Structure formats: C-alpha cells, structure tokens
Amino acid sequence: MAEERNIRKGPDQGGAVYIHGHHESVLRSHGRRTAADSAAYLLPELRPQHRILDIGCGPGSITADLAALVPRGEVTGLDAAAGILEQARAAVRERGLDNVRFATGDVRALDFPDGSFDVVHAHQVLQYLDDPVAALREMRRVCRPGGVVAVRDVVYTAMTWYPRVPGLDAWQRLYVRVARAGGGEPDAGSRLLSWARQAGLSDVTATVGTWCYADAEKRAWWSGLWADRTTSSAFAARAVDGGHTDRAGLEAIARAWHEWGRHEDGWFAVLNGELLCRV
C-alpha cells in the first residue's frame, strides 16, 4: 500500500460537525456504498492513470472501488476522523489493492500542493460544513487544470416514502433541525450548483442521482439502520442534548421506522444532487 500521511486533523472543529458519528448503524450504511450506486455520474470521467482525492472516505468502500478503476493511478482517501480509517485500510487489504493511501485532514484546509490530483471527489460531505464554498475552493485548488471536482449530497426534505407513516414525518423534521443546529445544510444537494458558482467553478454539469428501497431486504435494512441510528448514534445524543426532542420522541420515531419497514408495499426514495466541475 502506498505511503500514508497525517494531515491536519479536526472532526467537529471550526464549523465541521459530523452529526452521525461512527456508530455501527451508521457504518452499516456507509460500508455498503459503492462507486456504482454513489458515484455513477463520475465514473465515465476516470482514466487508468488518474490520481484521485476521495474526501470524507469513511470506511473506504467507495475509495476501494475508485482505486480498482485507476490501476495505474493512485487514490488518497481523506477523513477527519482517524479511527474510521482502520476500517478503510481493512477494506483495501481485503481487495488486494496497492494504489491507495489514507490520511486525516480537513477539506477546508487541504495540505496538498496546487494541482495535485486529476479528480477531487466528495460524497455526502458538504452538507456538514458551515462554509461549503470554502471547501469547494480548496477542492478546486488541489485539482489540476483540466481535472474534475465531483460532489454529491442528499436533499433531506426531498426524501419521500409510502405509506406515509406519521412518525417518519416527525423524523424528517427532527433531522433537519438537528443538522442545521450543527451548522450544516441537510438540503445540500439542491445548493451544490449555487455553492460551486460562488467558489468560482463555472464549467459545471448538474445531475440527480437516487437511491430507492422498495423490496423486502432493502426495506428491512434501511428501516433497521435508521431506527438504530435514531436511538443510539451521535445524532440521538445531539437531538436530546440540543433540546430538539427527548428519549420518548426518539423511541416513537424508531417504532415508526420499524412500522414502515414491515409494509409489503413500502417504498422510500432518496434524492441526491450531483456536480461535475471541470477545472
């Protein structure tokens, strides 16, 4: 594996609050993501020799996929939380990839020279920052001329589902309150184009990607992880400590998630904004 570096650390520091933490219920979701289901808009841009910076790499499932697609290149997986990188390293080892390195760092102050990468990618990162425009400027700075900055973020208020279990409406409202109290923007996906323009990125292609959970296995997985996340993750602590709800409120939402998950005709859709920005 390529040499690893320690870069400026700083989770929950100076305007970057990751409200979920790394509870098992969170990693249950993140560790299952792939480049195909989470970065399909980017994949046609990749070349075997590309150097990629994967910001907010988490447990490394997308990072490993990207590395497999650039066998003559290199991928640097960057995350603010050093602990999660152990899981990312394990994911890479399991696949026998030797063109990946990992580092801790802050997207708002990247410790890389100008033009270091062909592709700078961030999946579900900008929504947690109080200054996503500054982050995009940094991403642009470390991307070489002719390279690509690629970002994808969710739009929480655009999530929709059937049946309309009332407790899930309460969950959606609660999530938005907690996220904004942390300084982030839960509807980041709809703001990406505006933020990119403010950051000086002018050659931009905006698209939409979706996730859909509508069969028995996916409903059980999605409803179960969100029920657990609602009661047991860092989000739960922030929701209660911030005065947004109480434990009884969280338990009621968890029951609503389980109720939705039991519906044979249950359907849940997640909308994600995507941008390809040519530097």
Secondary structure, DSSP 8 states (H G I E B T S, - for coil): ----EE----TT-SSB--TTTT-HHHHHHHTT--HHHHSTTTGGG--TT-EEEEET-TTSHHHHHHHHH-TTSEEEEEES-TTTHHHHHHHHHHTT--SEEEEE--TTS--S-TT-EEEEEEES-GGGBS-HHHHHHHHHHTEEEEEEEEEEEE-GGG-EEES--HHHHHHHHHHHHHHHHTT--TTHHHHHHHHHHHTT--EEEEEEEEEEE-SHHHHHHHHHHHHHHHHHSHHHHHHHHTTS--HHHHHHHHHHHHHHHT-TT-EEEEEEEEEEEE-
